[in-house]
Amino acid sequence: MEAQPSSGWVVEDMRTFYEGLDGVFAPIRINAISPGIVRTPWWDRIPAPQREATFKDAAEWIPVGRVGAPDDVAQAVLLVATNGYMTGP
């Protein structure tokens, strides 16, 4: 597998971008969800032993102790979309 750059800078740039939009479009709410590592078919291109080792290593530094699932992201989107008081990236 070829080396890929860290996505940390992308996440920070996106956060700054959405924070800037928050005041521009008020009273329209601007929200962003950045779920981190999520177990999806995207990971299938990596051989299973490597993929599972990556998930296991990641789970050690993720506060909930596991990588995310698509349902986790869906629940976050639903929460943000249905809570009229929540705003911000």
Buried (B, 14 or more C-beta within 10 A) or exposed (E): EEEEEEEEEEEEEBBEEBEEEBEEEEEEBBBBEBEEBBBEEEBEEEEEEEBEEBBEEBEEEBEEEBBBEEEBBEEBEEEBEEEEEEBEB
